[in-house]
Amino acid sequence: MQNLRDWLKDKAQKAGFDKVAVTKADLPEIIQERLEAFLDSNYQGDMTWLAETAERRKNPKAMWPEAKSAIILASNYGPDHNPMENLKCQDAGNISVYARAKDYHDVIKGQLKQLAGQLAAKTGWQVKVFVDTAPLMEKPLASQAGLGWQGKHTNLVSSEFGSWLFLGTILTDGALPEDIPARDQCGSCTACLDICPTNAFPAPYKLDARRCISYLTIEHKGVIDAEFRSLIGNRIFGCDDCLAVCPWNKFASEAAHPKLKSKADLGLADLSDLLQLDETRFRKRFAGTPVRRAGYPRFLRNVLIAAGNSGASDLLVDIMPLFAFSDPLVRGMAIWAASRLDPKGKWQTLFDSAAETDQDVLLEWEMAQTASHNHI
């Protein structure tokens, strides 16, 4: 069996993975109880699928009773710089490190299928592959397999790669020797909790997604509450703060896989250029990346919030055409952004003209004015 483990490690590296570990296809009751507590607190926000799939999500065997082993694969996506530096560039939109390259779902799933196929051919075992989208709790499995531990920010931390790991899983009905579970090495450190701009952590190891900037800019489909807008800063897709400040990143390295390396034009992007994108150019610019999953209107919503936080009044010329955008989500954020940059400026003349025929815009303007007067 050790020969099979050595073979698996060799094939995983050749497939493009940085690390492989094995655990049983089972999770302890404490993990299931934590999921129930998360859902009972409504921390999932709009992510209704978490509750809908809770029973299957609690344990891999609930999805596949015959599963015996979980093979966890990890790929390093470490950045080539400190992502926190990007937050100083107020005239540019910051995209989370994980979304600055080809969509990891596509990259890792291809690698997983290749490896799983080789394993099935060698052993005759049944195999199933998963990358993030199935009701499978990959981070607890990865911790149980020894790849890292779930830190106080609930993300996986590795003593070898820091915070920057993508995970994929192969479930099989074959039995493999298990690796030793990881030990929590956060100690007394609370850097990840302290840095969060929106106080999304009600306690260590607990996340209220409804307050998380990654959730708000990616998963949340509606209007972002006024209390969070100024705190979002220039983050237009995701947030890296709690990951980037982890002291274990001193052991991190830049991604080696060419498809997971950050693209130069995806880290920071000029807000004026982004505001001028039409839907066709949006799709072309972000083709094959996670950013496209947000969709054009939500992406513009996020860019407008960043513009409103930029202090750059010259962006008004790019914001004002969006007063007439078809989606009220975008119109509302356009009005809010304009009122932040120039509360008593000439943009209101254009708005007043539009308001005669567009009551939705009028309502959004009134809300924006209230927020502006309260310095939100």
N, C-alpha and C positions, 0 to 999 in steps of 0.2 A: 504493500500500500504506500510506503514511503517513496518508492519509485514513481508511483502515479502522482504523488504530491510534487516531486521534483519535476516531473514532466509538465504538470499543470503550471508551475511557476515559470518554467522556461517558455511555454507557449503563451502565457499571459504577457510576458515581457515582449515577445516577438509580435504579439497582437497590438502592442502600443500602450499597455497598462504599466503603471509605476509600482503597483503593489497588489498582492493577492493574499487573501486569508480565508479560512473556512470556519464556519460555526454550524451548529445544528439548526434545522429549519423550524425553530420554535422560539418563542419569547416568553419570559417570566411574567407572572401576573402583575407585578409592580409596573411594568411597561404598559400593560393594558389599562391599569387603573389610572395612570397618568394621562393617557389618551382620553379616557372618560371624563376626568377632571377638566381637561382642556376644553372639551366640547360642552360640558355642563356650565362652564364660565362664559360660553359664547365667544371665546377668544378667536374662533375661526373666521368671524366676520362673514363676508359674502361667499366664502369657500364652502358652499353647501355640500359639495361632494365628500368632504371629510366626514360629516355626520352620516351621509347616505351610505358610505362604504365602511362605516366604523367596525361592524362585526367581522368583515373580511380583513380589515386592516389590522385588527388586534393581534393576529397571529398568522404566519405564513401558511400553516396547515389549514386554516379556514378557507384559503384560496385553493390549496392543493393538498388534500389529506395525505397523499402518498409521498410528499416531499420529505426527505431525510436530511439533506445537507444544503446549506446556503453558501455559495462561493461568492465572496464580496471582492469586487475589483475596484481599484482606486486610480484615478488619473490626476496628476498635479496640474493645476492651471494658474500657478503663481504668477503675479505681475512682475514687470521689470522695474517697478518704482513703488514708492509708498502712495497708495491711492488717496490718502488723506490730503496730499498736496493739491489734488485736483479741485478740492472744495474751495480753494482760494481764488479760483478763476471764475468770478461772478458773471462774466460776459459769455461764458461757455456752458453748455449742458454736459453734466457728468453722467456717464453710463457705468453701471456696476461692472467690475472686472469680469465676472462670469459671462457677461453678454457682449464682450468686445471681440468675439471671435465667432467661428462657425458654431451653430447651435449644438451644444454638447449632447443633447438627446440623440441627434443624428450620428455624431461621431462615435459615441460610446456604444450605441445600439449596434452599429455595424461591427465594431470590435467584439462585442459580446456574442453576436450571432456566429462570427468566425470561430471563436474559442469554444462556444457551446457545441457547435457542429463537430469540431475535432474531438471533444470529450465524448460525445454520443457515439461517434464512429469508433473510438478506441475501446469504450467500455460496454456499449449497448444500453446504457442508461437513458432514461427519459430526461429531457432538460427543458427549462423555460427561462426566458431572459426578461429582465425588468430594468428600466431606467426612469425612475422618478415619477412616471405618470400612473403607474398601477397602485392599487391599495396595499402597499408594502412599506413597512417602516424600516427604511434602509439604514438610517443613522443608528438606531439601537442595535441592529444586526451587525453593523460595522464595528461598533464598540464591543459587542459580544465576541466578535471575531478577532479583536485585538488591533484593528487598524488605527484606532484612536479612541477618544472618549468624548462624550457630549458635554461641552463646556457649559458655563453658566448662561451663555447666550443661546443654548440649545443646539448649536451647530457642532459638527465634529471637529475636534482638535487633534492634530497629529504631532508627536514629538519629532517627527522627521520632516514633515511638509507644512507644519503650521496649520493655518485655517483654509488652505486653498486646495481642496480635494473634491473632485466629482466622483460619484459612486454609481456602480452598476452591480446587478446581482444575477447570478445563475442559480436557480433552484433545480435540484436533481433528486431523483428517487434512489440514487446510490448513496452509500454511506462513506464519508471521508473522515480521516482524523481531524479533530477540532483544534483550533489554535486557542491560546490562552487569552481570556478577555482583558481589555485594557483597564488600567487603573486611572481613576480621576486624578489629574495632576494640576488642577486649577489652584489648589491651596486657598489662601486668603485673598487672592487677586480678584478685583471687581472692575477691572479696566473696561471690559466689554459692556457692563451694566452702566457704568458712569458716563460713558461717551454717548449713549443713545440720545439723540436730540429730542425725541418725542416721549421719552420714558416708557418704552414699550415693554419693559420687564417689570412686572409687579413684584417679582421675587427672583432670586437666583434659580436658574433652570426652568423658568416659566416665561413664556412669551405671549403677550396679548397682541395678536396679529393686527387687530383693528387700529393700533397705534404705530405699527411698524411701517417705515417709509418704503421698504421693499414691497410690502403688501399694498400700500396705498397707491404706488406708482405703477404696479404691474397687475395685481389681481383685482383691485377695487374698480368697479365699473362706473360708479356714479361720481357725484360731486365730492371733492375732498374737503372735509370740514375746514372752516376758516382757521381754527386753532392750530392746524398743522401746516398751513401753507408757508408761512414765513420760516418755519423750522426745516422745511424741505430744502431750502437753499437752492443750489443749482443742480440737484439730483433729478434727472429726468427719467431714469429707469433703474430702479433698485438702489441699494445702499450698502456700503462696505464697512461702515464705521466700526461695528462690533467685531468684525473679522480682522480688520486692519490693525487694531490696537493690541491684539493679543500678543503677549511677550514671546509665545512659542514661535512666532513668525521669524525670529532670529535664525531659525534653522531652515526656513523656507527658501526655495530657489525658483527661478523663472521656469515656466512651463517648457518642457522639451518637445512635446508633440506639436508639430507645425500647425495643425488645425486648431489647437487650443491656445496658441500664442495670440496675445492682444494685437489687433490691427491698429495701426497708427491713427486712422481717421475715425475710430470708434470710441476712443477714450474720452476726449473732449471735443465738442463740436460747437462752432459759432452759433449763438442763439439766433442771430439775424438770418443766417442761412437756413436754420431749421424751421423758423417761422414761415419762410417762403416756400417750403416744400409743399407741392400738391400731392395727392394720394399716390399717383403713379411714381413720382420721384421718391416718395417715402418708401414704397415697396421695393423699388430698385436699389436704393441706398442701403437698406437694411435686409436685403434678400439673404436668406440662409442663416440669419442671426436670431437670437431670442427676442430682439426688440420688435420684430414684426408681429409677435404674438399679442402685443398690447393693442394693435389696431391703430389706424390713423387718427381717429378723434381722441382717443385716450392719450396717445402720444402728444398731440397738440395741447391737450389739457395740461400735461406735465411740463411741456416747454413754456407755456404761458405762465405757469406758476414760477418757473425759474426766471423768466423775463421780468415778472413783477418783483422778484427779489433782487434783481441785478443792480438796481439804481441807475440803469442806463436809459435815460429819456429818449435817446436816439432810436430806441427800439419801437417807439410809438408808431412810427411810419409802417412798421411791419405788423404791428398788433391790430391797428384800426381796421384793415380789410377783413379781419376775422370776426368783427361785429356782425357780419352778415352770413357767417358760416351756417350750414344747414343744421348742424347738431347744437342744441342749446347748451350742452356740456361745454363746448368750445366757446360759444358766445359768452357764456357766463364768466369763464376764466379770462377771456379777452377783456371784458369790462373790468374785472378785478385787477388785472395786470396794469391796464391803463390808469386806473384810479390810484394805484400804488405809485406809479412813476410820475404822474402829473395830476394830482387831485383836482386842480382848478384850471386845467389847461384847455387848449383849443380842441382837443379830441372830443370834448363834450358836445360841441356844435354838431359834429358829424353824428354822434350818437343820438342827439335830440331829433335829428332828421329821420334817422332809422326808426326811432321809438314810435313815431306816428303810425307805423304800419306793423310793428312787431312788439306785441305786448310781452312776449317771453323775454326779449332783450331788456325791456323796461324793468321787469321784475328783477332780472339779474343785476341791472345797474343799481337799483335801490339797495339790494343786498350788498353790493360791492361798496357803495358809498358808506353804508353803516360800518362795514369792516374797516374801511379806510380811516374813518373818523376815530375808530377805536384803536388804530395803529396795529391791526392784526396782520 
